[in-house]
Amino acid sequence: QVQLVESGGGLVQAGGSLRLSCAASGTISRINAMGWYRQAPGKQRELVATITSDASTDYADSVKGRFTISRDNAKNTMYLQMNSLKPEDTAVYYCNVDLYISLRRSQYWGRGTQVTVSS
């Protein structure tokens, strides 16, 4: 079994910063791509940022220049540094991991962490 545990969410004023973490544990053979998604009330879940196993990154246009995704492969952990936060960044943030357990490839989602940005 695999568990993804997110942390780092909270309440922050506009212009502030937060750092999210997503730690994967379990019988993991290899982690491929990792990503952060978010879902605001009444809206569909959307991609925020992704990072491949060789650290190539991609960002949604709305967060480019403000958010930075990174990973620590030794710790099976992914991070999202969020700067210059805006009220429209308010959402539940979910981590997603594409990994192998032995020869079986699967995707897992975390339970989410709430980020609230006040104006």
BADO-632135 format. One record per atom (N, C-alpha, C): residue number from 1; residue in one letter; atom name; x negated, y, z negated. Coordinates in nm, 3 decimals. Atoms other than C-alpha are relative to their C-alpha. Layout:
residues N
nr, rest, atom, px, py, pz
NUM, A, CA, X, Y, Z;
...
***
This chain:
residues 119
nr, rest, atom, px, py, pz
1, Q, N, -0.083, -0.119, 0.000;
1, Q, CA, 0.000, 0.000, 0.000;
1, Q, C, -0.087, 0.125, 0.000;
2, V, N, 0.069, -0.129, -0.009;
2, V, CA, -0.100, 0.359, 0.062;
2, V, C, 0.084, 0.105, -0.070;
3, Q, N, -0.066, -0.114, 0.062;
3, Q, CA, -0.016, 0.663, -0.144;
3, Q, C, -0.066, 0.129, 0.045;
4, L, N, 0.049, -0.134, -0.030;
4, L, CA, -0.049, 1.025, -0.042;
4, L, C, 0.051, 0.093, -0.109;
5, V, N, -0.039, -0.090, 0.109;
5, V, CA, -0.050, 1.277, -0.323;
5, V, C, -0.042, 0.141, 0.036;
6, E, N, 0.026, -0.140, -0.030;
6, E, CA, -0.018, 1.646, -0.243;
6, E, C, -0.004, 0.080, -0.128;
7, S, N, 0.004, -0.090, 0.114;
7, S, CA, -0.105, 1.922, -0.485;
7, S, C, -0.042, 0.138, 0.048;
8, G, N, 0.046, -0.134, -0.030;
8, G, CA, -0.174, 2.292, -0.494;
8, G, C, 0.107, 0.101, 0.038;
9, G, N, -0.107, -0.094, -0.033;
9, G, CA, 0.163, 2.440, -0.409;
9, G, C, 0.034, 0.089, -0.119;
10, G, N, -0.041, -0.089, 0.107;
10, G, CA, 0.323, 2.717, -0.609;
10, G, C, 0.060, 0.127, 0.053;
11, L, N, -0.057, -0.131, -0.031;
11, L, CA, 0.452, 3.072, -0.615;
11, L, C, -0.113, 0.102, 0.008;
12, V, N, 0.105, -0.101, -0.019;
12, V, CA, 0.232, 3.350, -0.479;
12, V, C, 0.061, 0.121, 0.068;
13, Q, N, -0.047, -0.122, -0.065;
13, Q, CA, 0.283, 3.709, -0.371;
13, Q, C, -0.054, 0.007, 0.143;
14, A, N, 0.045, -0.021, -0.137;
14, A, CA, 0.254, 3.809, -0.009;
14, A, C, -0.142, 0.057, 0.000;
15, G, N, 0.139, -0.040, -0.005;
15, G, CA, -0.110, 3.852, 0.085;
15, G, C, -0.092, -0.087, -0.082;
16, G, N, 0.078, 0.086, 0.086;
16, G, CA, -0.222, 3.595, -0.164;
16, G, C, -0.046, -0.128, 0.069;
17, S, N, 0.057, 0.124, -0.054;
17, S, CA, -0.387, 3.256, -0.119;
17, S, C, 0.040, -0.120, -0.084;
18, L, N, -0.019, 0.128, 0.066;
18, L, CA, -0.324, 2.894, -0.204;
18, L, C, -0.085, -0.104, 0.073;
19, R, N, 0.073, 0.110, -0.061;
19, R, CA, -0.518, 2.575, -0.142;
19, R, C, 0.073, -0.130, -0.029;
20, L, N, -0.068, 0.129, 0.013;
20, L, CA, -0.330, 2.252, -0.081;
20, L, C, -0.100, -0.114, 0.018;
21, S, N, 0.080, 0.122, -0.014;
21, S, CA, -0.482, 1.908, -0.121;
21, S, C, 0.092, -0.118, 0.027;
22, C, N, -0.072, 0.124, -0.025;
22, C, CA, -0.370, 1.569, 0.003;
22, C, C, -0.099, -0.115, -0.014;
23, A, N, 0.091, 0.111, 0.026;
23, A, CA, -0.541, 1.263, -0.139;
23, A, C, 0.066, -0.132, 0.036;
24, A, N, -0.051, 0.131, -0.041;
24, A, CA, -0.492, 0.923, 0.020;
24, A, C, -0.071, -0.109, -0.080;
25, S, N, 0.058, 0.112, 0.074;
25, S, CA, -0.542, 0.606, -0.181;
25, S, C, 0.069, -0.129, 0.040;
26, G, N, -0.055, 0.130, -0.035;
26, G, CA, -0.487, 0.236, -0.132;
26, G, C, -0.097, -0.081, 0.082;
27, T, N, 0.085, 0.091, -0.078;
27, T, CA, -0.616, -0.040, 0.090;
27, T, C, -0.020, 0.053, 0.141;
28, I, N, 0.021, -0.070, -0.127;
28, I, CA, -0.728, 0.194, 0.367;
28, I, C, -0.129, -0.046, 0.064;
29, S, N, 0.121, 0.039, -0.072;
29, S, CA, -0.970, 0.070, 0.629;
29, S, C, -0.065, 0.120, 0.068;
30, R, N, 0.052, -0.116, -0.072;
30, R, CA, -0.999, 0.389, 0.827;
30, R, C, 0.110, 0.104, 0.015;
31, I, N, -0.095, -0.109, -0.022;
31, I, CA, -0.829, 0.729, 0.849;
31, I, C, -0.033, 0.069, 0.131;
32, N, N, 0.018, -0.071, -0.128;
32, N, CA, -0.781, 0.879, 1.192;
32, N, C, 0.035, 0.148, -0.020;
33, A, N, -0.039, -0.140, 0.014;
33, A, CA, -0.605, 1.213, 1.226;
33, A, C, 0.080, 0.023, -0.128;
34, M, N, -0.077, -0.043, 0.116;
34, M, CA, -0.460, 1.400, 0.930;
34, M, C, 0.065, 0.133, 0.037;
35, G, N, -0.067, -0.125, -0.035;
35, G, CA, -0.217, 1.687, 0.940;
35, G, C, 0.089, 0.053, -0.110;
36, W, N, -0.095, -0.066, 0.090;
36, W, CA, -0.006, 1.934, 0.748;
36, W, C, 0.120, 0.044, 0.083;
37, Y, N, -0.126, -0.043, -0.058;
37, Y, CA, 0.357, 1.999, 0.835;
37, Y, C, 0.075, 0.078, -0.107;
38, R, N, -0.082, -0.071, 0.097;
38, R, CA, 0.613, 2.225, 0.673;
38, R, C, 0.143, 0.005, 0.047;
39, Q, N, -0.142, -0.009, -0.029;
39, Q, CA, 0.986, 2.252, 0.651;
39, Q, C, 0.063, 0.104, -0.090;
40, A, N, -0.070, -0.105, 0.073;
40, A, CA, 1.170, 2.565, 0.550;
40, A, C, 0.149, -0.036, -0.007;
41, P, N, -0.144, 0.031, 0.013;
41, P, CA, 1.534, 2.554, 0.433;
41, P, C, 0.075, 0.030, 0.130;
42, G, N, -0.080, -0.020, -0.120;
42, G, CA, 1.766, 2.508, 0.728;
42, G, C, -0.076, -0.011, 0.131;
43, K, N, 0.081, 0.009, -0.122;
43, K, CA, 1.483, 2.454, 0.973;
43, K, C, -0.060, -0.140, 0.015;
44, Q, N, 0.063, 0.129, -0.025;
44, Q, CA, 1.317, 2.158, 1.135;
44, Q, C, -0.144, 0.000, -0.052;
45, R, N, 0.139, 0.013, 0.041;
45, R, CA, 0.985, 2.025, 1.014;
45, R, C, -0.089, 0.038, 0.118;
46, E, N, 0.088, -0.046, -0.106;
46, E, CA, 0.704, 2.187, 1.210;
46, E, C, -0.146, -0.028, -0.035;
47, L, N, 0.142, 0.023, 0.017;
47, L, CA, 0.336, 2.121, 1.262;
47, L, C, -0.068, 0.129, -0.043;
48, V, N, 0.078, -0.115, 0.044;
48, V, CA, 0.101, 2.353, 1.076;
48, V, C, -0.144, -0.012, 0.053;
49, A, N, 0.139, 0.018, -0.042;
49, A, CA, -0.244, 2.210, 1.143;
49, A, C, -0.034, -0.149, -0.001;
50, T, N, 0.048, 0.138, -0.004;
50, T, CA, -0.421, 1.887, 1.231;
50, T, C, -0.152, -0.002, 0.003;
51, I, N, 0.145, 0.018, -0.004;
51, I, CA, -0.773, 1.754, 1.195;
51, I, C, -0.028, -0.147, 0.034;
52, T, N, 0.031, 0.136, -0.043;
52, T, CA, -0.919, 1.450, 1.370;
52, T, C, -0.111, -0.058, -0.088;
53, S, N, 0.104, 0.067, 0.078;
53, S, CA, -1.168, 1.200, 1.232;
53, S, C, -0.138, 0.064, 0.022;
54, D, N, 0.128, -0.069, -0.024;
54, D, CA, -1.451, 1.399, 1.392;
54, D, C, 0.012, 0.150, -0.026;
55, A, N, -0.017, -0.138, 0.050;
55, A, CA, -1.320, 1.724, 1.239;
55, A, C, 0.042, 0.101, 0.105;
56, S, N, -0.062, -0.094, -0.094;
56, S, CA, -1.163, 1.876, 1.549;
56, S, C, 0.133, 0.046, -0.057;
57, T, N, -0.120, -0.057, 0.062;
57, T, CA, -0.884, 2.107, 1.440;
57, T, C, 0.090, 0.067, 0.103;
58, D, N, -0.098, -0.069, -0.082;
58, D, CA, -0.569, 2.253, 1.586;
58, D, C, 0.100, 0.065, -0.095;
59, Y, N, -0.088, -0.076, 0.088;
59, Y, CA, -0.330, 2.511, 1.443;
59, Y, C, 0.123, 0.049, 0.076;
60, A, N, -0.116, -0.069, -0.055;
60, A, CA, 0.017, 2.643, 1.501;
60, A, C, -0.037, 0.146, 0.019;
61, D, N, 0.032, -0.140, -0.027;
61, D, CA, 0.003, 2.991, 1.649;
61, D, C, 0.031, 0.089, -0.120;
62, S, N, -0.044, -0.084, 0.111;
62, S, CA, 0.181, 3.130, 1.344;
62, S, C, -0.100, 0.004, -0.116;
63, V, N, 0.093, 0.004, 0.114;
63, V, CA, -0.105, 3.034, 1.109;
63, V, C, -0.146, 0.019, 0.043;
64, K, N, 0.138, -0.017, -0.048;
64, K, CA, -0.412, 3.079, 1.328;
64, K, C, -0.064, 0.125, -0.060;
65, G, N, 0.072, -0.112, 0.060;
65, G, CA, -0.671, 3.300, 1.163;
65, G, C, 0.029, 0.020, -0.147;
66, R, N, -0.035, -0.014, 0.142;
66, R, CA, -0.504, 3.265, 0.821;
66, R, C, -0.020, -0.130, -0.077;
67, F, N, 0.009, 0.132, 0.066;
67, F, CA, -0.507, 2.891, 0.744;
67, F, C, -0.121, -0.075, 0.054;
68, T, N, 0.112, 0.084, -0.039;
68, T, CA, -0.802, 2.652, 0.751;
68, T, C, 0.020, -0.142, -0.052;
69, I, N, -0.014, 0.140, 0.038;
69, I, CA, -0.769, 2.275, 0.751;
69, I, C, -0.139, -0.064, -0.006;
70, S, N, 0.128, 0.070, 0.013;
70, S, CA, -1.055, 2.054, 0.635;
70, S, C, 0.024, -0.136, -0.064;
71, R, N, -0.014, 0.133, 0.061;
71, R, CA, -1.119, 1.700, 0.511;
71, R, C, -0.133, -0.043, -0.058;
72, D, N, 0.117, 0.063, 0.062;
72, D, CA, -1.358, 1.510, 0.290;
72, D, C, 0.019, -0.150, 0.019;
73, N, N, -0.020, 0.141, -0.033;
73, N, CA, -1.387, 1.163, 0.438;
73, N, C, -0.042, -0.093, -0.115;
74, A, N, 0.045, 0.084, 0.112;
74, A, CA, -1.572, 1.027, 0.135;
74, A, C, 0.107, -0.012, -0.107;
75, K, N, -0.105, -0.001, 0.101;
75, K, CA, -1.274, 1.116, -0.081;
75, K, C, 0.137, -0.028, 0.058;
76, N, N, -0.131, 0.020, -0.065;
76, N, CA, -1.000, 1.044, 0.175;
76, N, C, 0.096, 0.113, -0.033;
77, T, N, -0.078, -0.117, 0.041;
77, T, CA, -0.877, 1.394, 0.104;
77, T, C, -0.003, 0.107, 0.107;
78, M, N, -0.015, -0.108, -0.096;
78, M, CA, -0.751, 1.673, 0.325;
78, M, C, 0.041, 0.126, -0.076;
79, Y, N, -0.030, -0.127, 0.065;
79, Y, CA, -0.721, 2.040, 0.236;
79, Y, C, 0.063, 0.097, 0.100;
80, L, N, -0.050, -0.110, -0.081;
80, L, CA, -0.534, 2.343, 0.364;
80, L, C, -0.019, 0.128, -0.080;
81, Q, N, 0.022, -0.130, 0.062;
81, Q, CA, -0.671, 2.680, 0.264;
81, Q, C, 0.091, 0.101, 0.070;
82, M, N, -0.098, -0.093, -0.056;
82, M, CA, -0.395, 2.935, 0.313;
82, M, C, -0.027, 0.139, -0.055;
83, N, N, 0.028, -0.138, 0.037;
83, N, CA, -0.488, 3.304, 0.309;
83, N, C, 0.102, 0.094, 0.065;
84, S, N, -0.091, -0.102, -0.055;
84, S, CA, -0.290, 3.620, 0.379;
84, S, C, 0.141, -0.056, 0.016;
85, L, N, -0.131, 0.065, -0.007;
85, L, CA, 0.030, 3.436, 0.299;
85, L, C, 0.111, 0.101, 0.021;
86, K, N, -0.116, -0.084, -0.032;
86, K, CA, 0.358, 3.577, 0.426;
86, K, C, 0.126, -0.068, -0.053;
87, P, N, -0.126, 0.062, 0.046;
87, P, CA, 0.715, 3.521, 0.303;
87, P, C, 0.049, -0.110, 0.096;
88, E, N, -0.045, 0.101, -0.097;
88, E, CA, 0.783, 3.327, 0.624;
88, E, C, -0.082, -0.130, -0.008;
89, D, N, 0.074, 0.125, 0.024;
89, D, CA, 0.523, 3.070, 0.511;
89, D, C, 0.067, -0.085, -0.108;
90, T, N, -0.073, 0.073, 0.102;
90, T, CA, 0.765, 2.965, 0.238;
90, T, C, 0.062, -0.126, 0.058;
91, A, N, -0.048, 0.129, -0.051;
91, A, CA, 0.842, 2.596, 0.287;
91, A, C, -0.052, -0.111, -0.092;
92, V, N, 0.060, 0.118, 0.059;
92, V, CA, 0.781, 2.247, 0.159;
92, V, C, -0.106, -0.049, 0.098;
93, Y, N, 0.112, 0.042, -0.084;
93, Y, CA, 0.443, 2.137, 0.292;
93, Y, C, -0.025, -0.150, -0.021;
94, Y, N, 0.020, 0.144, 0.003;
94, Y, CA, 0.390, 1.772, 0.379;
94, Y, C, -0.132, -0.038, 0.068;
95, C, N, 0.116, 0.051, -0.070;
95, C, CA, 0.074, 1.585, 0.461;
95, C, C, 0.038, -0.128, 0.074;
96, N, N, -0.022, 0.117, -0.085;
96, N, CA, 0.067, 1.320, 0.730;
96, N, C, -0.135, -0.060, 0.034;
97, V, N, 0.127, 0.067, -0.024;
97, V, CA, -0.203, 1.062, 0.778;
97, V, C, 0.021, -0.118, 0.094;
98, D, N, 0.001, 0.112, -0.095;
98, D, CA, -0.268, 0.824, 1.066;
98, D, C, -0.119, -0.089, -0.037;
99, L, N, 0.109, 0.081, 0.054;
99, L, CA, -0.468, 0.530, 0.936;
99, L, C, 0.015, -0.147, 0.037;
100, Y, N, 0.000, 0.144, -0.018;
100, Y, CA, -0.559, 0.165, 0.961;
100, Y, C, -0.007, -0.067, -0.138;
101, I, N, 0.012, 0.094, 0.111;
101, I, CA, -0.492, -0.097, 0.696;
101, I, C, -0.038, -0.132, 0.066;
102, S, N, 0.055, 0.111, -0.077;
102, S, CA, -0.711, -0.379, 0.823;
102, S, C, 0.015, 0.036, 0.148;
103, L, N, -0.014, -0.030, -0.143;
103, L, CA, -0.615, -0.394, 1.195;
103, L, C, 0.134, 0.065, 0.033;
104, R, N, -0.133, -0.057, -0.023;
104, R, CA, -0.269, -0.245, 1.150;
104, R, C, -0.003, 0.152, -0.016;
105, R, N, -0.002, -0.147, 0.000;
105, R, CA, -0.222, 0.120, 1.238;
105, R, C, 0.135, 0.049, -0.046;
106, S, N, -0.125, -0.053, 0.054;
106, S, CA, 0.039, 0.318, 1.048;
106, S, C, -0.014, 0.149, -0.027;
107, Q, N, -0.004, -0.141, 0.041;
107, Q, CA, 0.145, 0.673, 0.964;
107, Q, C, 0.071, 0.009, -0.134;
108, Y, N, -0.060, -0.020, 0.132;
108, Y, CA, 0.225, 0.788, 0.614;
108, Y, C, 0.024, 0.149, -0.023;
109, W, N, -0.035, -0.137, 0.040;
109, W, CA, 0.389, 1.100, 0.474;
109, W, C, -0.009, 0.013, -0.151;
110, G, N, -0.008, -0.031, 0.140;
110, G, CA, 0.342, 1.261, 0.138;
110, G, C, 0.141, 0.045, -0.036;
111, R, N, -0.133, -0.041, 0.046;
111, R, CA, 0.639, 1.369, -0.072;
111, R, C, 0.023, 0.149, 0.014;
112, G, N, -0.013, -0.143, -0.021;
112, G, CA, 0.569, 1.737, -0.016;
112, G, C, -0.033, 0.081, -0.124;
113, T, N, 0.027, -0.095, 0.108;
113, T, CA, 0.465, 2.035, -0.223;
113, T, C, 0.057, 0.136, 0.041;
114, Q, N, -0.070, -0.125, -0.029;
114, Q, CA, 0.662, 2.359, -0.245;
114, Q, C, -0.097, 0.118, -0.002;
115, V, N, 0.073, -0.126, -0.006;
115, V, CA, 0.499, 2.683, -0.137;
115, V, C, 0.102, 0.112, 0.014;
116, T, N, -0.092, -0.113, -0.003;
116, T, CA, 0.691, 3.003, -0.212;
116, T, C, -0.080, 0.128, -0.001;
117, V, N, 0.071, -0.127, -0.012;
117, V, CA, 0.564, 3.342, -0.101;
117, V, C, 0.102, 0.112, -0.020;
118, S, N, -0.092, -0.109, 0.029;
118, S, CA, 0.738, 3.642, -0.251;
118, S, C, -0.046, 0.129, 0.067;
119, S, N, 0.035, -0.125, -0.070;
119, S, CA, 0.755, 3.978, -0.077;
119, S, C, -0.020, 0.113, -0.098;
***
